[in-house]
Amino acid sequence: MNKKGFRRTLLATSVATLMSLSLSAHAEDLFGKISLEKGSFEGLVVQAVNVDTGTTRSISVDAEGKYRIPKLPTGVYDVTVSRGDTVVAEKKFRIRLGANTNASFDIVTDNNIEVLQVTGSRVAMIDVTSSDSGLTISADELDILPVGQSLAEVARLAPGVIKGDAAFGSDANSFGGSSAAENACYINGLEVSNTRQGLGCGSVPYQFYKDFQIKTGGYSAKYGRATGGTVNTTTKGGTNEWEFEATAEWLPDSLASSGKVSRGDNGAGSVFRDYTKDYNNRVDVTVSASGPIIEDKLFIYAIVAPRDQEDHWTTGGGRFSPVNTYRERDTSASDAMFWGAKIDWDITDNHRLSYFGYSNRTDSEISDFDYDPDTGVIGDLQNTSVWKRGGEAHSLSYTGWITEDFNVTAMVGQIKTQYESAPSRTDCPGVTDSRTTGGAEISGCAGAVTSYGANNDDNTQYRLDLEYTLGDHTISAGLDIQDRKSERLSYPTGGHNYTYLTLAPGGYFEADNGNVYNTTGAPLDYVEDRIFTGGGSFKSELAAYYVEDKWQITENLLLSLGLRIDKFKSTGTTGRTLTDFTTDPAPRLGAVWDVLGDGSSKVYGTYGTYYLPVANNTIFRAASGVSDATTAYLYSGYDTATGAPTGLTPIGGSEADSVQIGSTPVIPDKDVFQAQEADPYAKDEYILGYDQILNEEYSLGVKGTYRKVTSGLDDYCGRYAYPYCVMINPGEDMSWYADGYYWTGTDWGDSSFDADGYGDPGSLETYSAETIGLPKADNRYLAVDTQINYRGDRMRYSFTYTWSKSWGNFEGAVKSDIGQADAGITQDFDFPAVMDGAYGYQPNDRRHVFKFFGSYDLLDDLSLGWNASLSSGRPLSLFGQGYPDSNPNLNGGWGDKFYLYDADTGEYTRHPRGSNGRTPWTFNLDLNATYNFTVSDIDMKVSLNVFNILNVQEATSLNEHYESTPGVKNPYFDAAYTYQTPRYVRLGFQAKF
């Protein structure tokens, strides 16, 4: 055996390594080269047979001994090289999700050309056919790690992925500095992302998953609609052996540690958030069956999972008020019965049809009680409600190997999701008491659910991909279509939502007709009545076309050249087009250099432009007939039963002079809502990386990433856009039509004040960037990831360190520092005043992140696992409610500003973004033990997982609102919203036969 062949044989032992450096590729291809000491390649055939299903594919090697079998289902394959009926080489290889597998062979011959002998099979651990970045890991490998059983928790193992703000839910993640609403998720090729806001994904029980692929950057033209990252997963399928499995996971509350209490006034004041009352007792059970309906032909995997959960926690309150509700949620197995199935039909060896479907619908009963956070006393029942969550998904996929050089894949699918909360009482208004003058707290009878109405999504998807191999070129082209329909109706319970506040002397409420000042010389209590009502059905239509050429220029150099065009169209409840974008051709370029030519190292680089579609939430807010008006009143008292104010007097003397209009029920046309020159949200990304196998046990990777928003799309709501907002690219000259309102810069000029949603003829006007007054959208991310992987006989681990910084004047699609989930239409860029001081380090700026996870086989049947992370804190700001300039073009009375008002001196001080330090560093250590054993020929496994074993509970987000109204300090400023999750335990059992 030659030295090179021997070295590659040793590397073969690492192909199934737990931690992989750069595994994300464009397809699950088996490829390689046959090396002959003598003789011809003519007549050599490579065959791959799936050892579980019998799926068989074969192909002849070319004149240079090369071959490629594309798009194989993941699994273990018996790969043979044969001439006629004689098998001359054979070895098993594993095809992993998204990773191309190199199965090359060195073969020597004796004097008889028909007698061949394999002397070495070669597998490169590093995928030298891919320039993607990310992590691929199987469910079996995760079983020996203490990882939470969700897609989000698995994704956080990858470098460059951090947990998003708690305001967006436990499944929110930031990829590469992007906001948590810029990611996409797929299960078996079906997109299951939240299309309403981009936050979170549909999911199935952990036991249903087979492989996970986390794409953190550099993905090909086949993928789009994400400027953060993607999570791609596959589920288990049936095999030629019938197998039955039962699992049980128990999270006992009795073994969980208590949470913390957050207080105002630097820890000495009243309770703000209380986590000591949290209770979570959860039992997850799954039962699955899989096997052949017809051996070697038709397979099924089916799973059911009754979910039983009881949890309690405190909720309610806001930025300026404490929790005031104790909530109990009861989810019974009968109302939360998950079912899922995957059916695979190998029609022939060259044609496969697959069905995938699941239902994760859940109805939970909610009971809300009065709660006094300072005494911890739970009071009377306020209200009950039913939360309807989850939905159903179905897809049908086809893969056809038409010829050895041409293959086709197609998919049609649909996912329906519900988000409705239905309170039993709808006659009680929402009430929040944020006064700072003291007195008895004003509370109501609505509980924390203060709106109701239908709320669901329906996403129908179609996809077609074609791939043709021509010499050294693999050319792909495809079409990707989605029809995203939504229905949302929102009505306030009791018809109102009241917030009690205090104005400082000289402070003001900004009405649309001008500021209303407190001239009493003393703090003034008042109430804001926000009536947010309306809605209907609306949709977005998305289409994408791509072409890509993977060109193997030399043995060691591969280029990937791709272009993608996306179309995004939004339609409101009346059928009017709201937005309509066609992107410029987005380049997706990549290069991979196999440095030594043996697959032990590679240098790779990528450049790509990525676009983000308009979220359906934007259509709801702008084009579903929603009316959003806030009116300020003085009051003389309140109803002790409902909390509603009595003796109301408009604070400005008349309601017209006391109201802020957030949105009008008139639905605008595209000419009014979308600027003529506006481009969709876009981000450029540059990556340069190096991967190296150091020896049989160690490998190393270093990667640099730079991202920059090149086109920031957001809504401008200033006087020139009134009575609507208009989607623009901030900092650029923009043109749009007026509708009845003509702001001259100082007054309303020739306005008719008659808005019908259509642009007035001849009203198209170009507004300079200087006139609009907004800065250019700026968001950047720079990172260096360093990763060391080890795999020994009994131990394997991965250590990563990410140095990064994220800076600019806005975060992205959502806004973490104030918890605003209105994707694409946050308060950023609404008015010039809110952007004054906005430049700085962004909320997802975690300068240093360390990750260390792995496992050790203490015995053949007993393994120990760990998962540790250490992260630096995120920047903190000082948000005020006033602005030193009353120019109506700046609109300084709305939204959160970077100025604080001193009521004693009447002066403002400017505090730019991130000027209040950072949250603390956070450390987390999870441990587990897994023991395998057999009883009566039944394979069993028990596991113990302890999360946050040291029970470290540092604050993860703080209240950054220094003022509640201009000049009035928020007593809960700098108090913690959330902490690290306290220590808890998960006990597991599995039986398989």
Secondary structure, 3 states (H helix, E strand, C coil): CCHHHHHHHHHHHHCCCCCCCCCCCCCCCEEEEEEECCCCCCCEEEEEEECCCCCEEEEECCCCCEEEECCCCCEEEEEEEEECCEEEEEEEEEECCCCCEECEEEEEECCCCCCEEEEEEECCCCCCCCCCEEEEEEHHHHCCCCCCCCHHHHHCCCCCEEECCHHHCCCCEEECCCCCCCCEEEECCEECECCCCCCCECCCCHHHEEEEEEEEECCCCCCCCCCCCEEEEEECCCCCCCEEEEEEEEECHHHCCCCCEEECHHHCCCEEEECCCCEEEEEEEEEEEEEEEECCCEEEEEEEEEEEEEEEEEECCCCCCCCCEEEEEEECHHHCEEEEEEEEEEEECCEEEEEEEEECCEEEEEEEEEEECCCCEEEEEEEEEEEEEEEEEEEEEEEEECCCCEEEEEEEEEEEEECCEEECCCCCCEEEECCCCCCCCCCCCCCCCCEECCEEEEEEEEEEEEEEEECCEEEEEEEEEEEEEEEEEEEEHHHCEEEEEEECCCCEEEECCEEEECCCCCCEEEEEEEEEEEEEEEEEEEEEEEEEEEEECCCCEEEEEEEEEEEEEEECCCCCEEEEEECCCEEEEEEEEECCCCCCEEEEEEEEEEEECCCHHHHHHHHCCCEEEEEEEECCEECCCCCCEECCEECCCCHHHCEEEEECCCCCCHHHHECCCCCCEEEEEEEEEEEEECCCCEEEEEEEEEEEEEECCEEECCHHHCCCCEEECCCCCEEECCCCCCCCCCCCCCCCCCCCCCCCCCCCEEECHHHHCCCCCCEEEEEEEEEEEEECCCEEEEEEEEEEEEEECCCCCCEHHHCECCCCCCCCCCCHHHHCCCCEECCCCCCEEEEEEEEEECCCCEEEEEEEEEECCCECCCEECCCCCCCCCCCCCCCCECEEEECCCCEEEECCCCCCCECCCEEEEEEEEEEEEEECCEEEEEEEEEECCCCCCCEEEECCECEEECCEECCCCCCEEEECCCCEEEEEEEEEC
